[in-house]
Amino acid sequence: MLLFLSVTAILSAGCAMEMNQTSKLLPDSLEPCSPCDFREHSKQLRLHSIRSQILSILRLEQVPNISREMIRQLIPKAPPLTQLLDQYDPRVEDKEHATTETIITMATKPSPINQDELSSCCLFRLSPKIQPKNILSAQLWVHLRPSNTVSTVFLQVSRLRMASERNNTRVRVRSLKIDTEAGASSWQSIDIKSLLQAWLRQPETSYGLEINAFNSNGEDLAVTSAEPGEEGLQPFIEVKILDSSKRSRRASGLNCDEKSSETRCCRYPLTVDFEEFGWDWIIAPKRYRANYCSGECEFLDLQPYPHAHLVNKANPRVTVGPCCTPTKMSPINMLYFNHKEQIIYEKIWSMVADTCGCS
């Protein structure tokens, strides 16, 4: 209850700040702004809030310095990532019925300490969201270089562990026989669900994976590091997990458009375009429907929550009457680069205003 009161107090203070800032925009001799002017001000405040909120949630003091050219080189040219990007629509991203989440984890270079011993090693920094019990599927994707002749390739995945006198540092865990055409490169996937679950249960015993794909001539066709011309072809893990979050049915509320003459508290459409922000580091979505709340609230419109009256009594300095504010918000899924040039697929909460009301 204390947490709920704190959140409400913040919203009340925010409403007071918005009204104060709005009044500063007007000369003293003029009447209060028209509903259209007030909506425009609410829209700009919402955009500013979204920028600050994303950086705060992602724990970024400043935006990653990644250019569009760098993004073209770093984004893996792989089927699952292409499908992941295709699911983003320029319109509102509707995840009301989503029950699963896909997480892409790129291979990183081995640490300098193990560089000599683990020359073919691929390290994967897994998201803490991935737990042994919530993994639905896990695929390791490997890109094979073209072979000069028709050949049979044996894709081998070995688990690496600390060296000892009795044990080998490499334990083969999966293998796949592949018939390849001459001069054709390809993406291949191999199921590693059980391997990943064992890895997560005992993370201290795993030092990464070794990946090889030898053809009949003994050539290793597996791309394990980005050589010139092979940018975006490094191995990666695609994990689908069960999303346990549940959504309740949308509450009622007024929905308006920019041409509406409605003066009461209402939800208005607002599309956020990250390219207009200059945020090239966000891979997807490039834009999404965030919506914003604006309109008048009379005391009679107060929603029947006792805490609203308690907050007004406890904060008389910021009490300016009920405020038009989001009463239900939902998240979006975001694919982005962090400062380490790693691709992160993460759910960002409270990014879409689903309903608006007075409180």
C-alpha positions as CSV (number, residue, x, y, z in Angstrom):
1,M,0.0,0.0,0.0
2,L,2.9,2.4,0.8
3,L,4.4,1.7,-2.6
4,F,1.1,2.4,-4.3
5,L,0.7,5.7,-2.4
6,S,4.2,6.7,-3.4
7,V,3.5,6.1,-7.1
8,T,0.3,8.1,-6.9
9,A,2.2,11.0,-5.2
10,I,4.7,11.1,-8.0
11,L,1.9,11.2,-10.6
12,S,0.2,14.0,-8.7
13,A,3.5,15.9,-8.6
14,G,4.0,15.3,-12.3
15,C,0.6,16.7,-13.0
16,A,1.3,19.8,-11.0
17,M,4.6,20.2,-12.8
18,E,2.9,19.9,-16.2
19,M,0.4,22.5,-15.4
20,N,3.0,24.9,-14.0
21,Q,5.1,24.4,-17.2
22,T,2.1,25.0,-19.3
23,S,1.3,28.2,-17.6
24,K,4.8,29.5,-18.1
25,L,4.4,29.1,-21.9
26,L,1.6,31.7,-21.9
27,P,1.8,35.5,-21.5
28,D,0.1,36.8,-18.4
29,S,-2.4,38.7,-20.5
30,L,-3.7,35.7,-22.4
31,E,-6.3,33.2,-21.4
32,P,-5.4,29.6,-20.7
33,C,-4.4,27.7,-23.8
34,S,-6.9,25.9,-26.0
35,P,-7.3,22.1,-25.8
36,C,-5.2,21.7,-28.9
37,D,-2.3,23.7,-27.4
38,F,-2.5,21.8,-24.2
39,R,-2.6,18.4,-26.0
40,E,0.6,19.4,-28.0
41,H,2.3,20.3,-24.7
42,S,1.2,17.0,-23.2
43,K,2.6,15.2,-26.3
44,Q,6.0,16.8,-26.0
45,L,6.2,16.0,-22.3
46,R,5.4,12.4,-23.1
47,L,8.1,12.2,-25.7
48,H,10.7,13.6,-23.3
49,S,9.5,11.2,-20.6
50,I,9.9,8.2,-23.0
51,R,13.5,9.2,-23.8
52,S,14.4,9.5,-20.2
53,Q,12.6,6.3,-19.2
54,I,14.3,4.1,-21.8
55,L,17.8,5.3,-20.8
56,S,16.9,4.8,-17.1
57,I,15.5,1.3,-17.6
58,L,18.4,0.2,-19.7
59,R,20.8,1.7,-17.2
60,L,22.4,3.9,-19.8
61,E,23.9,7.3,-18.8
62,Q,24.2,8.2,-22.4
63,V,23.1,6.6,-25.7
64,P,25.5,4.1,-27.3
65,N,27.7,5.6,-29.9
66,I,26.9,3.3,-32.8
67,S,26.5,4.5,-36.3
68,R,24.2,3.1,-39.0
69,E,27.2,1.8,-40.9
70,M,28.4,-0.1,-37.8
71,I,24.9,-1.6,-37.3
72,R,24.9,-2.9,-40.9
73,Q,28.2,-4.7,-40.1
74,L,27.3,-6.0,-36.7
75,I,23.7,-7.3,-37.2
76,P,23.9,-11.0,-37.9
77,K,22.6,-12.0,-41.4
78,A,20.7,-15.0,-40.0
79,P,17.2,-16.4,-40.6
80,P,15.9,-16.2,-37.0
81,L,17.0,-12.6,-36.5
82,T,15.4,-11.7,-39.9
83,Q,12.2,-13.2,-38.7
84,L,12.5,-11.4,-35.4
85,L,12.8,-8.1,-37.2
86,D,10.0,-8.9,-39.6
87,Q,7.5,-9.2,-36.6
88,Y,7.8,-5.5,-35.8
89,D,5.1,-3.5,-37.5
90,P,5.3,0.3,-37.8
91,R,2.0,0.4,-36.0
92,V,1.3,-0.4,-32.4
93,E,3.0,-3.6,-31.3
94,D,0.2,-5.8,-29.9
95,K,1.5,-8.3,-27.4
96,E,-1.7,-9.0,-25.6
97,H,-1.7,-12.7,-26.4
98,A,2.1,-13.3,-26.3
99,T,3.1,-16.3,-24.2
100,T,6.7,-16.7,-25.4
101,E,9.8,-14.5,-25.7
102,T,12.7,-15.0,-28.0
103,I,16.2,-14.1,-26.8
104,I,19.2,-13.9,-29.3
105,T,22.6,-14.2,-27.7
106,M,25.7,-13.5,-29.9
107,A,29.0,-15.3,-29.6
108,T,31.8,-13.2,-28.1
109,K,35.5,-13.6,-28.2
110,P,37.2,-15.7,-25.5
111,S,39.0,-13.9,-22.7
112,P,42.7,-13.3,-23.1
113,I,43.6,-15.8,-20.3
114,N,42.1,-18.6,-22.3
115,Q,43.0,-17.4,-25.8
116,D,45.7,-20.0,-26.4
117,E,43.9,-23.0,-24.9
118,L,40.5,-22.2,-26.3
119,S,41.3,-20.9,-29.8
120,S,38.0,-22.0,-31.3
121,C,35.9,-21.2,-28.3
122,C,32.6,-19.3,-28.5
123,L,31.5,-17.6,-25.3
124,F,27.8,-16.7,-24.8
125,R,26.6,-14.3,-22.1
126,L,23.1,-15.4,-21.4
127,S,20.3,-13.2,-20.2
128,P,19.2,-13.8,-16.5
129,K,15.7,-14.3,-17.9
130,I,16.8,-17.7,-19.3
131,Q,16.3,-20.4,-16.6
132,P,16.4,-24.2,-17.0
133,K,12.7,-24.5,-16.3
134,N,11.4,-21.9,-18.7
135,I,13.3,-22.9,-21.9
136,L,11.0,-24.0,-24.6
137,S,13.6,-24.5,-27.3
138,A,17.3,-23.6,-27.8
139,Q,19.1,-23.6,-31.2
140,L,22.7,-22.9,-31.9
141,W,23.1,-21.3,-35.3
142,V,26.3,-21.7,-37.3
143,H,27.3,-20.3,-40.7
144,L,29.2,-22.5,-43.0
145,R,31.6,-21.2,-45.6
146,P,31.2,-22.5,-49.2
147,S,33.1,-25.6,-50.1
148,N,34.8,-26.0,-53.5
149,T,33.1,-29.3,-54.2
150,V,30.0,-31.2,-53.2
151,S,30.9,-32.5,-49.7
152,T,29.6,-34.0,-46.5
153,V,30.2,-31.8,-43.5
154,F,30.2,-32.9,-39.9
155,L,29.2,-30.1,-37.6
156,Q,30.5,-30.8,-34.1
157,V,29.8,-28.9,-30.9
158,S,32.0,-29.6,-27.9
159,R,31.6,-28.3,-24.4
160,L,34.8,-26.8,-22.9
161,R,35.8,-27.2,-19.3
162,M,38.8,-26.6,-17.0
163,A,41.8,-28.8,-17.9
164,S,42.9,-31.5,-15.4
165,E,45.3,-34.4,-15.5
166,R,42.6,-37.0,-16.1
167,N,39.9,-35.2,-18.1
168,N,40.0,-33.8,-21.5
169,T,39.1,-30.1,-21.8
170,R,36.7,-30.8,-24.7
171,V,33.6,-33.0,-24.5
172,R,31.6,-33.5,-27.7
173,V,28.0,-33.0,-26.9
174,R,26.3,-32.7,-30.3
175,S,27.1,-33.5,-33.9
176,L,25.2,-33.1,-37.2
177,K,25.9,-34.6,-40.7
178,I,25.2,-32.1,-43.5
179,D,25.4,-32.6,-47.3
180,T,26.5,-29.3,-48.9
181,E,26.5,-28.1,-52.5
182,A,29.6,-26.8,-54.2
183,G,30.2,-23.1,-53.8
184,A,27.1,-22.5,-51.5
185,S,27.3,-21.1,-48.0
186,S,24.5,-21.8,-45.5
187,W,23.2,-21.4,-42.0
188,Q,22.8,-24.5,-40.0
189,S,21.0,-25.0,-36.6
190,I,21.5,-27.6,-34.0
191,D,19.3,-28.3,-30.9
192,I,21.1,-27.5,-27.6
193,K,18.2,-27.3,-25.2
194,S,19.5,-30.1,-22.9
195,L,23.0,-28.7,-23.1
196,L,21.9,-25.2,-22.2
197,Q,19.8,-26.5,-19.3
198,A,22.8,-28.4,-17.9
199,W,25.0,-25.3,-18.5
200,L,22.6,-23.1,-16.5
201,R,22.4,-25.6,-13.6
202,Q,26.2,-25.7,-13.3
203,P,27.5,-22.5,-14.9
204,E,30.9,-22.8,-13.1
205,T,31.7,-26.0,-15.0
206,S,31.3,-24.5,-18.5
207,Y,33.9,-22.3,-20.3
208,G,32.0,-22.0,-23.6
209,L,31.6,-24.1,-26.7
210,E,34.0,-25.2,-29.4
211,I,32.4,-25.3,-32.9
212,N,33.9,-27.1,-35.9
213,A,32.5,-28.2,-39.3
214,F,35.0,-30.3,-41.2
215,N,34.4,-31.4,-44.7
216,S,35.8,-34.5,-46.4
217,N,39.1,-32.6,-47.2
218,G,39.6,-31.7,-43.5
219,E,38.7,-28.0,-44.0
220,D,36.8,-26.3,-41.1
221,L,34.0,-24.4,-42.7
222,A,32.4,-23.1,-39.5
223,V,32.6,-19.3,-39.1
224,T,33.5,-18.7,-35.4
225,S,35.0,-15.2,-35.7
226,A,34.3,-12.3,-38.0
227,E,37.0,-12.2,-40.7
228,P,36.9,-9.5,-43.3
229,G,33.7,-9.9,-45.4
230,E,32.2,-12.2,-42.8
231,E,30.7,-9.6,-40.4
232,G,27.4,-10.6,-38.9
233,L,28.1,-14.3,-39.6
234,Q,29.3,-15.3,-36.1
235,P,27.5,-18.1,-34.2
236,F,24.6,-17.2,-31.9
237,I,22.0,-18.9,-29.7
238,E,18.3,-18.5,-30.2
239,V,16.3,-19.3,-27.1
240,K,12.6,-19.3,-26.7
241,I,11.3,-19.0,-23.2
242,L,7.9,-19.1,-21.5
243,D,6.7,-15.6,-20.7
244,S,4.8,-16.1,-17.4
245,S,3.5,-12.5,-17.3
246,K,-0.3,-12.3,-17.7
247,R,-2.3,-9.5,-19.0
248,S,-5.7,-8.4,-17.6
249,R,-8.5,-7.3,-19.9
250,R,-8.3,-3.6,-20.9
251,A,-10.2,-1.2,-18.6
252,S,-12.6,1.2,-20.1
253,G,-11.5,4.8,-21.0
254,L,-12.1,7.4,-23.6
255,N,-10.1,7.1,-26.9
256,C,-9.8,10.2,-29.1
257,D,-7.9,11.4,-32.2
258,E,-6.2,14.7,-32.8
259,K,-9.2,16.1,-34.6
260,S,-11.5,15.4,-31.6
261,S,-13.2,18.3,-29.8
262,E,-13.4,16.2,-26.6
263,T,-12.2,18.2,-23.5
264,R,-12.4,15.4,-21.0
265,C,-9.5,13.2,-20.1
266,C,-8.8,11.0,-23.1
267,R,-6.2,8.8,-24.7
268,Y,-4.6,10.2,-27.9
269,P,-2.5,8.4,-30.5
270,L,1.3,9.1,-30.4
271,T,3.9,7.3,-32.6
272,V,7.4,7.4,-31.2
273,D,10.0,7.4,-34.0
274,F,13.5,6.4,-32.7
275,E,15.2,7.5,-35.9
276,E,13.9,11.0,-35.3
277,F,15.6,10.8,-31.9
278,G,18.8,9.9,-33.7
279,W,18.8,6.6,-31.8
280,D,20.3,4.3,-34.5
281,W,21.4,1.9,-31.7
282,I,17.8,0.6,-31.4
283,I,17.4,-2.1,-34.0
284,A,13.7,-2.7,-33.6
285,P,11.1,-1.4,-33.3
286,K,12.1,1.7,-35.3
287,R,8.8,3.2,-34.2
288,Y,5.9,2.2,-32.0
289,R,2.5,3.6,-30.8
290,A,3.1,4.9,-27.3
291,N,-0.1,7.1,-26.9
292,Y,-0.5,9.9,-24.4
293,C,-3.1,11.2,-22.0
294,S,-4.6,14.7,-22.1
295,G,-7.8,16.5,-21.1
296,E,-9.7,18.0,-18.2
297,C,-10.5,16.3,-15.0
298,E,-13.1,17.5,-12.6
299,F,-13.2,16.4,-9.0
300,L,-16.4,14.4,-9.7
301,D,-14.4,12.3,-12.2
302,L,-12.0,11.0,-9.6
303,Q,-11.7,7.2,-9.7
304,P,-13.1,5.6,-6.5
305,Y,-9.7,4.8,-4.9
306,P,-9.3,5.9,-1.3
307,H,-5.6,6.5,-1.7
308,A,-6.2,9.4,-4.2
309,H,-7.9,11.4,-1.4
310,L,-5.2,10.5,1.0
311,V,-2.4,11.7,-1.3
312,N,-4.2,15.0,-1.9
313,K,-4.4,15.5,1.9
314,A,-0.8,14.5,2.5
315,N,0.5,16.7,-0.4
316,P,-1.5,19.9,-0.3
317,R,1.3,21.9,-2.1
318,V,1.1,19.8,-5.2
319,T,-2.7,19.3,-5.2
320,V,-4.1,20.9,-8.3
321,G,-7.1,18.6,-8.6
322,P,-7.3,15.3,-10.4
323,C,-4.8,14.7,-13.2
324,C,-5.3,13.0,-16.6
325,T,-2.8,10.2,-16.5
326,P,-2.3,6.6,-17.8
327,T,-4.2,4.1,-15.6
328,K,-2.9,1.0,-17.5
329,M,0.3,0.6,-19.3
330,S,1.9,-2.3,-21.2
331,P,5.5,-3.1,-22.3
332,I,7.2,-3.4,-25.7
333,N,9.9,-5.8,-26.8
334,M,13.1,-4.0,-27.9
335,L,16.1,-5.2,-29.8
336,Y,19.1,-2.9,-29.3
337,F,22.9,-2.6,-29.1
338,N,24.5,-1.8,-25.8
339,H,27.8,0.0,-25.2
340,K,29.7,-3.3,-25.7
341,E,28.2,-3.8,-29.2
342,Q,26.1,-6.7,-27.9
343,I,22.6,-7.3,-29.3
344,I,20.1,-7.4,-26.5
345,Y,16.4,-8.4,-26.8
346,E,14.6,-7.1,-23.8
347,K,11.1,-6.3,-22.6
348,I,10.7,-2.6,-21.6
349,W,7.9,-2.0,-19.2
350,S,5.3,0.8,-19.1
351,M,6.0,2.1,-22.6
352,V,2.4,2.1,-24.0
353,A,-0.5,4.0,-22.5
354,D,-3.4,1.6,-22.9
355,T,-6.0,3.6,-21.0
356,C,-6.3,7.1,-19.4
357,G,-8.2,8.3,-16.5
358,C,-8.4,10.9,-13.7
359,S,-6.6,10.3,-10.5
